[in-house]
Amino acid sequence: FKQKTAYEIYQCDWSSDVCSSDLLELWKSHHENFSYVLTLSQPSSAWKGSMGRVTDLLQRYSTAGHVAAYVCGNRGMVKEVTDLLHAKGAYAVYRERYHEKR
């Protein structure tokens, strides 16, 4: 059984929106195959971490071959990330939308 690698890109608008970062750090410390990046799309001047949207980070990769992705967010972001992942060759993209008007 080959262990899979899990990589999470976690985007929030502001640092006050961040939740579960302690859990992500716990997973990282217990699973050598797990890593993540927390990025803020509207950071304060004090923010020292990654900045930008998920799509900004994904643009850095030339391919997403052999990748299965789970995308969660608003309709526009989910569509944009899904299209980008498909264009880069991801073989499976699972989606969940929230903040939808009914």
MMTF fields as JSON, N, C-alpha, C and O atoms, coordinates in Angstrom:
{
  "mmtfVersion": "1.0.0",
  "mmtfProducer": "UNKNOWN",
  "numBonds": 407,
  "numAtoms": 408,
  "numGroups": 102,
  "numChains": 1,
  "numModels": 1,
  "chainsPerModel": [1],
  "groupsPerChain": [102],
  "chainIdList": ["A"],
  "bondAtomList": [4, 2, 8, 6, 12, 10, 16, 14, 20, 18, 24, 22, 28, 26, 32, 30, 36, 34, 40, 38, 44, 42, 48, 46, 52, 50, 56, 54, 60, 58, 64, 62, 68, 66, 72, 70, 76, 74, 80, 78, 84, 82, 88, 86, 92, 90, 96, 94, 100, 98, 104, 102, 108, 106, 112, 110, 116, 114, 120, 118, 124, 122, 128, 126, 132, 130, 136, 134, 140, 138, 144, 142, 148, 146, 152, 150, 156, 154, 160, 158, 164, 162, 168, 166, 172, 170, 176, 174, 180, 178, 184, 182, 188, 186, 192, 190, 196, 194, 200, 198, 204, 202, 208, 206, 212, 210, 216, 214, 220, 218, 224, 222, 228, 226, 232, 230, 236, 234, 240, 238, 244, 242, 248, 246, 252, 250, 256, 254, 260, 258, 264, 262, 268, 266, 272, 270, 276, 274, 280, 278, 284, 282, 288, 286, 292, 290, 296, 294, 300, 298, 304, 302, 308, 306, 312, 310, 316, 314, 320, 318, 324, 322, 328, 326, 332, 330, 336, 334, 340, 338, 344, 342, 348, 346, 352, 350, 356, 354, 360, 358, 364, 362, 368, 366, 372, 370, 376, 374, 380, 378, 384, 382, 388, 386, 392, 390, 396, 394, 400, 398, 404, 402],
  "bondOrderList": [1, 1, 1, 1, 1, 1, 1, 1, 1, 1, 1, 1, 1, 1, 1, 1, 1, 1, 1, 1, 1, 1, 1, 1, 1, 1, 1, 1, 1, 1, 1, 1, 1, 1, 1, 1, 1, 1, 1, 1, 1, 1, 1, 1, 1, 1, 1, 1, 1, 1, 1, 1, 1, 1, 1, 1, 1, 1, 1, 1, 1, 1, 1, 1, 1, 1, 1, 1, 1, 1, 1, 1, 1, 1, 1, 1, 1, 1, 1, 1, 1, 1, 1, 1, 1, 1, 1, 1, 1, 1, 1, 1, 1, 1, 1, 1, 1, 1, 1, 1, 1],
  "groupList": [{"groupName": "PHE", "atomNameList": ["N", "CA", "C", "O"], "elementList": ["N", "C", "C", "O"], "formalChargeList": [0, 0, 0, 0], "bondAtomList": [1, 0, 2, 1, 3, 2], "bondOrderList": [1, 1, 2], "singleLetterCode": "F", "chemCompType": "L-PEPTIDE LINKING"}, {"groupName": "LYS", "atomNameList": ["N", "CA", "C", "O"], "elementList": ["N", "C", "C", "O"], "formalChargeList": [0, 0, 0, 0], "bondAtomList": [1, 0, 2, 1, 3, 2], "bondOrderList": [1, 1, 2], "singleLetterCode": "K", "chemCompType": "L-PEPTIDE LINKING"}, {"groupName": "GLN", "atomNameList": ["N", "CA", "C", "O"], "elementList": ["N", "C", "C", "O"], "formalChargeList": [0, 0, 0, 0], "bondAtomList": [1, 0, 2, 1, 3, 2], "bondOrderList": [1, 1, 2], "singleLetterCode": "Q", "chemCompType": "L-PEPTIDE LINKING"}, {"groupName": "THR", "atomNameList": ["N", "CA", "C", "O"], "elementList": ["N", "C", "C", "O"], "formalChargeList": [0, 0, 0, 0], "bondAtomList": [1, 0, 2, 1, 3, 2], "bondOrderList": [1, 1, 2], "singleLetterCode": "T", "chemCompType": "L-PEPTIDE LINKING"}, {"groupName": "ALA", "atomNameList": ["N", "CA", "C", "O"], "elementList": ["N", "C", "C", "O"], "formalChargeList": [0, 0, 0, 0], "bondAtomList": [1, 0, 2, 1, 3, 2], "bondOrderList": [1, 1, 2], "singleLetterCode": "A", "chemCompType": "L-PEPTIDE LINKING"}, {"groupName": "TYR", "atomNameList": ["N", "CA", "C", "O"], "elementList": ["N", "C", "C", "O"], "formalChargeList": [0, 0, 0, 0], "bondAtomList": [1, 0, 2, 1, 3, 2], "bondOrderList": [1, 1, 2], "singleLetterCode": "Y", "chemCompType": "L-PEPTIDE LINKING"}, {"groupName": "GLU", "atomNameList": ["N", "CA", "C", "O"], "elementList": ["N", "C", "C", "O"], "formalChargeList": [0, 0, 0, 0], "bondAtomList": [1, 0, 2, 1, 3, 2], "bondOrderList": [1, 1, 2], "singleLetterCode": "E", "chemCompType": "L-PEPTIDE LINKING"}, {"groupName": "ILE", "atomNameList": ["N", "CA", "C", "O"], "elementList": ["N", "C", "C", "O"], "formalChargeList": [0, 0, 0, 0], "bondAtomList": [1, 0, 2, 1, 3, 2], "bondOrderList": [1, 1, 2], "singleLetterCode": "I", "chemCompType": "L-PEPTIDE LINKING"}, {"groupName": "CYS", "atomNameList": ["N", "CA", "C", "O"], "elementList": ["N", "C", "C", "O"], "formalChargeList": [0, 0, 0, 0], "bondAtomList": [1, 0, 2, 1, 3, 2], "bondOrderList": [1, 1, 2], "singleLetterCode": "C", "chemCompType": "L-PEPTIDE LINKING"}, {"groupName": "ASP", "atomNameList": ["N", "CA", "C", "O"], "elementList": ["N", "C", "C", "O"], "formalChargeList": [0, 0, 0, 0], "bondAtomList": [1, 0, 2, 1, 3, 2], "bondOrderList": [1, 1, 2], "singleLetterCode": "D", "chemCompType": "L-PEPTIDE LINKING"}, {"groupName": "TRP", "atomNameList": ["N", "CA", "C", "O"], "elementList": ["N", "C", "C", "O"], "formalChargeList": [0, 0, 0, 0], "bondAtomList": [1, 0, 2, 1, 3, 2], "bondOrderList": [1, 1, 2], "singleLetterCode": "W", "chemCompType": "L-PEPTIDE LINKING"}, {"groupName": "SER", "atomNameList": ["N", "CA", "C", "O"], "elementList": ["N", "C", "C", "O"], "formalChargeList": [0, 0, 0, 0], "bondAtomList": [1, 0, 2, 1, 3, 2], "bondOrderList": [1, 1, 2], "singleLetterCode": "S", "chemCompType": "L-PEPTIDE LINKING"}, {"groupName": "VAL", "atomNameList": ["N", "CA", "C", "O"], "elementList": ["N", "C", "C", "O"], "formalChargeList": [0, 0, 0, 0], "bondAtomList": [1, 0, 2, 1, 3, 2], "bondOrderList": [1, 1, 2], "singleLetterCode": "V", "chemCompType": "L-PEPTIDE LINKING"}, {"groupName": "LEU", "atomNameList": ["N", "CA", "C", "O"], "elementList": ["N", "C", "C", "O"], "formalChargeList": [0, 0, 0, 0], "bondAtomList": [1, 0, 2, 1, 3, 2], "bondOrderList": [1, 1, 2], "singleLetterCode": "L", "chemCompType": "L-PEPTIDE LINKING"}, {"groupName": "HIS", "atomNameList": ["N", "CA", "C", "O"], "elementList": ["N", "C", "C", "O"], "formalChargeList": [0, 0, 0, 0], "bondAtomList": [1, 0, 2, 1, 3, 2], "bondOrderList": [1, 1, 2], "singleLetterCode": "H", "chemCompType": "L-PEPTIDE LINKING"}, {"groupName": "ASN", "atomNameList": ["N", "CA", "C", "O"], "elementList": ["N", "C", "C", "O"], "formalChargeList": [0, 0, 0, 0], "bondAtomList": [1, 0, 2, 1, 3, 2], "bondOrderList": [1, 1, 2], "singleLetterCode": "N", "chemCompType": "L-PEPTIDE LINKING"}, {"groupName": "PRO", "atomNameList": ["N", "CA", "C", "O"], "elementList": ["N", "C", "C", "O"], "formalChargeList": [0, 0, 0, 0], "bondAtomList": [1, 0, 2, 1, 3, 2], "bondOrderList": [1, 1, 2], "singleLetterCode": "P", "chemCompType": "L-PEPTIDE LINKING"}, {"groupName": "GLY", "atomNameList": ["N", "CA", "C", "O"], "elementList": ["N", "C", "C", "O"], "formalChargeList": [0, 0, 0, 0], "bondAtomList": [1, 0, 2, 1, 3, 2], "bondOrderList": [1, 1, 2], "singleLetterCode": "G", "chemCompType": "PEPTIDE LINKING"}, {"groupName": "MET", "atomNameList": ["N", "CA", "C", "O"], "elementList": ["N", "C", "C", "O"], "formalChargeList": [0, 0, 0, 0], "bondAtomList": [1, 0, 2, 1, 3, 2], "bondOrderList": [1, 1, 2], "singleLetterCode": "M", "chemCompType": "L-PEPTIDE LINKING"}, {"groupName": "ARG", "atomNameList": ["N", "CA", "C", "O"], "elementList": ["N", "C", "C", "O"], "formalChargeList": [0, 0, 0, 0], "bondAtomList": [1, 0, 2, 1, 3, 2], "bondOrderList": [1, 1, 2], "singleLetterCode": "R", "chemCompType": "L-PEPTIDE LINKING"}],
  "groupTypeList": [0, 1, 2, 1, 3, 4, 5, 6, 7, 5, 2, 8, 9, 10, 11, 11, 9, 12, 8, 11, 11, 9, 13, 13, 6, 13, 10, 1, 11, 14, 14, 6, 15, 0, 11, 5, 12, 13, 3, 13, 11, 2, 16, 11, 11, 4, 10, 1, 17, 11, 18, 17, 19, 12, 3, 9, 13, 13, 2, 19, 5, 11, 3, 4, 17, 14, 12, 4, 4, 5, 12, 8, 17, 15, 19, 17, 18, 12, 1, 6, 12, 3, 9, 13, 13, 14, 4, 1, 17, 4, 5, 4, 12, 5, 19, 6, 19, 5, 14, 6, 1, 19],
  "groupIdList": [1, 2, 3, 4, 5, 6, 7, 8, 9, 10, 11, 12, 13, 14, 15, 16, 17, 18, 19, 20, 21, 22, 23, 24, 25, 26, 27, 28, 29, 30, 31, 32, 33, 34, 35, 36, 37, 38, 39, 40, 41, 42, 43, 44, 45, 46, 47, 48, 49, 50, 51, 52, 53, 54, 55, 56, 57, 58, 59, 60, 61, 62, 63, 64, 65, 66, 67, 68, 69, 70, 71, 72, 73, 74, 75, 76, 77, 78, 79, 80, 81, 82, 83, 84, 85, 86, 87, 88, 89, 90, 91, 92, 93, 94, 95, 96, 97, 98, 99, 100, 101, 102],
  "secStructList": [7, 7, 7, 7, 7, 3, 3, 3, 3, 3, 3, 3, 1, 1, 4, 4, 4, 7, 7, 7, 2, 2, 2, 2, 2, 2, 2, 2, 2, 2, 7, 6, 6, 3, 3, 3, 3, 3, 3, 3, 1, 1, 7, 7, 6, 6, 7, 7, 1, 3, 3, 1, 7, 2, 2, 2, 2, 2, 6, 6, 7, 1, 7, 7, 6, 6, 7, 3, 3, 3, 3, 3, 3, 7, 2, 2, 2, 2, 2, 2, 2, 2, 2, 2, 2, 2, 2, 6, 6, 7, 1, 3, 3, 3, 3, 3, 3, 7, 1, 7, 7, 7],
  "xCoordList": [0.851, 0.0, 0.886, 1.678, 0.747, 1.528, 0.757, -0.413, 1.436, 0.817, 0.716, 1.689, -0.452, -0.697, -0.247, -0.18, 0.052, 0.421, -0.819, -1.585, -1.003, -2.122, -1.551, -0.696, -2.034, -1.582, -2.816, -3.655, -2.929, -4.095, -3.687, -2.706, -4.464, -4.339, -5.585, -6.708, -5.368, -6.454, -6.458, -5.541, -7.505, -7.583, -8.684, -9.796, -8.351, -9.326, -9.114, -8.072, -10.118, -9.951, -9.028, -8.029, -9.371, -8.638, -8.162, -8.692, -7.183, -6.666, -7.742, -7.704, -8.695, -9.776, -10.711, -11.485, -10.65, -11.482, -10.876, -11.557, -9.618, -8.907, -9.445, -9.552, -9.777, -10.161, -9.475, -9.087, -9.329, -8.748, -7.265, -6.752, -6.559, -5.125, -4.389, -3.384, -4.873, -4.261, -4.418, -3.505, -5.58, -5.823, -4.913, -4.364, -4.753, -3.861, -2.426, -1.733, -1.981, -0.635, -0.505, 0.538, -1.555, -1.545, -1.42, -0.606, -2.219, -2.128, -0.731, -0.158, -0.186, 1.15, 2.2, 3.111, 2.074, 3.057, 2.923, 3.888, 1.74, 1.505, 1.547, 1.602, 1.522, 1.478, 2.512, 2.337, 3.569, 4.649, 4.216, 4.885, 3.102, 2.616, 1.603, 1.013, 1.397, 0.443, 1.171, 2.031, 0.818, 1.318, 0.221, -0.724, 0.364, -0.63, 0.008, 1.099, -0.705, -0.34, -1.616, -2.681, -1.485, -2.577, -2.302, -1.246, -3.239, -3.062, -4.228, -5.372, -3.929, -4.962, -5.079, -4.079, -6.309, -6.515, -6.545, -6.324, -6.818, -6.839, -6.092, -6.69, -4.782, -4.021, -3.757, -3.748, -3.547, -3.109, -1.616, -0.958, -1.099, 0.334, 1.193, 2.386, 0.599, 1.333, 1.458, 2.279, 0.668, 0.663, 1.98, 2.418, 2.612, 3.905, 3.801, 4.797, 2.604, 2.427, 2.141, 2.379, 1.627, 1.3, 0.143, -0.77, 0.203, -0.844, -1.367, -0.615, -2.662, -3.27, -4.385, -4.696, -4.966, -6.067, -5.524, -4.371, -6.365, -5.988, -5.52, -4.537, -6.219, -5.836, -4.445, -3.711, -4.079, -2.725, -1.682, -0.661, -1.945, -0.992, -0.946, 0.128, -2.098, -2.137, -1.422, -0.922, -1.374, -0.688, 0.805, 1.45, 1.346, 2.774, 3.135, 4.301, 2.12, 2.353, 2.064, 1.031, 2.962, 2.772, 1.779, 1.151, 1.641, 0.724, 0.069, 0.599, -1.08, -1.767, -2.08, -3.008, -1.283, -1.472, -1.344, -0.577, -2.083, -2.085, -2.603, -2.257, -3.436, -3.974, -5.481, -6.183, -5.955, -7.389, -7.56, -6.81, -8.526, -8.689, -10.097, -11.061, -10.194, -11.471, -11.5, -10.627, -12.495, -12.592, -13.868, -14.95, -13.741, -14.89, -14.863, -13.822, -15.991, -16.056, -17.271, -18.211, -17.252, -18.39, -18.375, -17.359, -19.508, -19.694, -18.596, -18.043, -18.276, -17.272, -15.896, -15.204, -15.488, -14.169, -14.098, -13.102, -15.148, -15.157, -15.026, -14.258, -15.766, -15.685, -14.3, -13.723, -13.765, -12.454, -11.35, -10.507, -11.353, -10.343, -10.531, -9.555, -11.774, -12.055, -11.555, -10.88, -11.879, -11.424, -9.905, -9.331, -9.26, -7.799, -7.187, -6.233, -7.724, -7.212, -7.41, -6.516, -8.562, -8.798, -7.833, -7.299, -7.606, -6.675, -5.255, -4.475, -4.921, -3.588, -3.512, -2.472, -4.622, -4.588, -5.037, -4.809, -5.668, -6.161, -7.167, -8.009, -7.085, -7.971, -9.299, -10.251, -9.384, -10.661, -10.741, -9.811, -11.861, -12.092, -13.463, -14.486, -13.466, -14.699, -15.023, -14.133, -16.304, -16.672, -17.773, -18.66, -17.677, -18.717, -18.825, -17.828, -20.031, -20.247, -20.974, -21.795, -20.67, -21.407, -21.659, -21.178, -22.394, -22.805, -23.645, -23.562, -24.43, -25.278, -26.613, -27.164, -27.128, -28.482, -29.448, -29.251, -30.464, -31.428, -32.671, -33.595],
  "yCoordList": [-1.183, 0.0, 1.233, 1.445, 2.027, 3.259, 4.397, 4.641, 5.074, 6.185, 7.398, 7.765, 8.008, 9.177, 10.453, 10.51, 11.449, 12.746, 13.635, 13.666, 14.339, 15.281, 16.68, 16.907, 17.599, 18.983, 19.868, 19.759, 20.732, 21.607, 23.049, 23.534, 23.728, 25.172, 25.742, 25.527, 26.457, 26.984, 28.5, 29.178, 29.03, 30.467, 31.093, 30.573, 32.209, 33.058, 34.474, 34.799, 35.306, 36.707, 37.409, 38.015, 37.321, 38.018, 37.024, 35.916, 37.399, 36.51, 36.187, 35.122, 37.086, 36.817, 35.704, 35.171, 35.345, 34.263, 32.875, 31.866, 32.824, 31.543, 30.737, 31.232, 29.492, 28.559, 27.221, 26.952, 26.419, 25.069, 25.04, 23.984, 26.142, 26.093, 25.202, 24.584, 25.127, 24.212, 22.764, 21.953, 22.447, 21.093, 20.78, 19.682, 21.728, 21.52, 21.286, 20.429, 22.029, 21.841, 20.466, 19.82, 20.028, 18.703, 17.615, 16.703, 17.706, 16.719, 16.714, 15.652, 17.892, 18.005, 17.338, 16.679, 17.51, 16.929, 15.409, 14.731, 14.871, 13.43, 12.662, 11.432, 13.363, 12.691, 13.315, 14.437, 12.592, 13.128, 13.388, 14.121, 12.791, 12.972, 14.115, 14.301, 14.879, 15.993, 17.318, 17.468, 18.277, 19.637, 20.6, 20.206, 21.831, 22.822, 24.194, 24.442, 25.074, 26.487, 27.263, 26.979, 28.231, 29.139, 30.444, 31.049, 30.874, 32.107, 33.049, 32.615, 34.326, 35.344, 36.208, 36.67, 36.416, 37.245, 38.733, 39.567, 39.074, 40.48, 40.631, 40.988, 40.355, 40.362, 41.774, 42.748, 41.853, 43.116, 43.275, 42.34, 44.445, 44.687, 43.857, 43.676, 43.352, 42.537, 41.08, 40.348, 40.642, 39.24, 38.894, 39.603, 37.81, 37.39, 36.111, 35.648, 35.54, 34.28, 34.494, 35.57, 33.447, 33.474, 34.439, 34.565, 35.114, 36.072, 35.749, 35.332, 35.947, 35.719, 34.696, 34.154, 34.456, 33.501, 32.113, 31.968, 31.11, 29.734, 29.673, 29.002, 30.37, 30.349, 30.939, 30.488, 31.947, 32.51, 31.445, 31.339, 30.66, 29.607, 28.491, 27.972, 28.121, 27.037, 27.412, 26.538, 28.695, 29.139, 28.803, 28.725, 28.606, 28.298, 26.894, 26.601, 26.035, 24.649, 24.482, 24.941, 23.834, 23.653, 22.541, 22.534, 21.606, 20.493, 20.07, 20.299, 19.455, 18.88, 17.414, 16.837, 16.821, 15.42, 14.54, 14.845, 13.46, 12.511, 13.143, 12.701, 14.181, 14.862, 14.68, 14.842, 14.341, 14.395, 15.553, 15.655, 16.419, 17.612, 17.706, 17.25, 18.304, 18.632, 20.142, 20.728, 20.775, 22.235, 22.64, 22.143, 23.536, 24.007, 25.525, 26.121, 26.147, 27.601, 28.118, 27.371, 29.39, 29.973, 29.546, 29.076, 29.715, 29.231, 29.706, 28.903, 30.988, 31.52, 30.938, 30.578, 30.84, 30.293, 28.817, 28.359, 28.075, 26.644, 26.435, 25.58, 27.202, 27.059, 27.431, 26.711, 28.547, 29.0, 27.994, 27.687, 27.488, 26.512, 25.195, 24.581, 24.762, 23.513, 23.614, 22.706, 24.706, 24.892, 24.891, 24.291, 25.562, 25.623, 24.24, 23.86, 23.5, 22.157, 21.226, 20.451, 21.301, 20.475, 20.855, 19.981, 22.151, 22.599, 22.114, 21.92, 21.919, 21.449, 19.927, 19.382, 19.234, 17.785, 17.007, 15.799, 17.647, 16.903, 15.856, 16.143, 14.661, 13.606, 13.553, 12.954, 14.154, 14.176, 15.45, 15.794, 16.137, 17.33, 17.179, 17.144, 17.091, 16.988, 18.376, 19.101, 18.747, 20.118, 20.188, 19.337, 21.24, 21.575, 23.094, 23.798, 23.582, 25.036, 25.458, 24.713, 26.646, 27.206, 28.683, 29.228, 29.308, 30.708, 30.884, 31.914, 29.903, 29.984, 30.601, 30.304, 31.456, 31.976, 30.918, 30.335, 30.686, 29.644, 30.257, 29.541],
  "zCoordList": [0.0, 0.0, 0.0, 0.919, -1.021, -1.116, -0.444, -0.741, 0.453, 1.165, 0.237, -0.423, 0.193, -0.645, 0.063, 1.29, -0.718, -0.187, -0.172, -1.135, 0.908, 1.03, 1.221, 2.077, 0.417, 0.48, 0.472, -0.422, 1.45, 1.539, 1.315, 1.88, 0.474, 0.329, 0.995, 0.538, 2.06, 2.882, 2.741, 3.203, 2.094, 1.855, 2.689, 2.78, 3.287, 3.981, 3.473, 2.902, 3.69, 3.321, 4.317, 3.93, 5.592, 6.65, 7.693, 7.78, 8.474, 9.523, 10.554, 11.169, 10.75, 11.702, 11.224, 12.019, 9.943, 9.395, 9.601, 9.419, 9.975, 10.078, 11.255, 12.377, 10.971, 12.027, 11.749, 10.612, 12.731, 12.61, 12.293, 11.925, 12.418, 12.121, 13.123, 12.772, 14.362, 15.336, 14.889, 15.047, 14.331, 13.84, 12.655, 12.568, 11.754, 10.615, 11.078, 10.531, 12.068, 12.617, 13.281, 13.179, 13.953, 14.578, 13.519, 13.659, 12.465, 11.379, 10.78, 10.535, 10.547, 9.955, 10.841, 10.34, 12.155, 13.063, 13.182, 13.535, 12.89, 13.027, 11.706, 11.71, 10.592, 9.285, 8.358, 7.883, 8.108, 7.28, 5.839, 5.111, 5.428, 4.067, 3.941, 2.877, 5.016, 4.993, 5.151, 6.019, 4.303, 4.46, 4.001, 3.318, 4.38, 3.992, 3.886, 4.4, 3.206, 3.18, 3.481, 2.933, 4.349, 4.689, 3.966, 4.148, 3.156, 2.4, 2.666, 2.809, 2.728, 2.942, 1.694, 1.144, 1.261, 0.068, 0.399, -0.478, 1.663, 2.074, 3.406, 4.421, 3.392, 4.647, 5.173, 4.419, 6.457, 7.051, 6.774, 6.318, 7.048, 6.833, 7.789, 7.545, 8.874, 9.846, 9.408, 9.96, 8.436, 8.001, 7.323, 6.417, 7.754, 7.209, 6.385, 5.827, 6.305, 5.583, 4.102, 3.553, 3.474, 2.054, 1.804, 2.621, 0.66, 0.299, -1.092, -1.972, -1.274, -2.581, -2.501, -1.441, -3.645, -3.739, -4.087, -4.492, -3.922, -4.27, -5.721, -6.035, -6.59, -8.006, -8.224, -9.102, -7.426, -7.527, -7.208, -7.889, -6.173, -5.779, -6.814, -7.119, -7.352, -8.337, -9.634, -10.341, -9.945, -11.165, -11.128, -12.174, -9.943, -9.802, -10.306, -10.573, -10.43, -10.826, -12.307, -12.796, -13.017, -14.452, -14.761, -15.82, -13.835, -14.065, -12.757, -11.67, -12.889, -11.729, -12.022, -11.455, -12.926, -13.262, -12.037, -11.124, -12.015, -10.901, -9.616, -8.52, -9.747, -8.584, -8.532, -9.53, -7.355, -7.071, -6.096, -5.125, -6.338, -5.524, -4.968, -5.583, -3.797, -3.177, -3.045, -2.406, -3.641, -3.661, -2.948, -3.263, -1.994, -1.233, -1.185, -0.907, -1.453, -1.396, -2.125, -2.394, -2.444, -3.156, -4.619, -5.131, -5.278, -6.652, -7.603, -8.355, -7.578, -8.494, -8.261, -9.213, -7.002, -6.683, -7.045, -7.605, -6.729, -7.041, -8.541, -8.983, -9.327, -10.791, -11.299, -12.114, -10.824, -11.284, -10.94, -11.784, -9.721, -9.305, -10.054, -10.486, -10.209, -10.938, -12.376, -12.86, -13.059, -14.441, -14.53, -15.438, -13.59, -13.588, -13.351, -14.03, -12.408, -12.133, -13.336, -13.673, -13.973, -15.168, -16.282, -16.965, -16.472, -17.512, -17.244, -18.177, -15.975, -15.599, -15.49, -15.12, -15.813, -15.91, -14.692, -14.633, -13.712, -12.541, -13.01, -13.86, -12.468, -12.934, -12.198, -12.697, -11.043, -10.319, -9.488, -8.759, -9.61, -8.808, -8.162, -8.846, -6.854, -6.077, -5.553, -5.11, -5.603, -5.278, -4.232, -4.16, -3.423, -2.468, -2.468, -2.311, -2.642, -2.667, -1.406, -0.872, -0.938, 0.175, -0.1, -1.094, 0.757, 0.582, -0.68, -1.349, -0.993, -2.169, -1.789, -0.73, -2.653, -2.467, -2.975, -4.042, -2.218, -2.612, -3.158, -3.541]
}
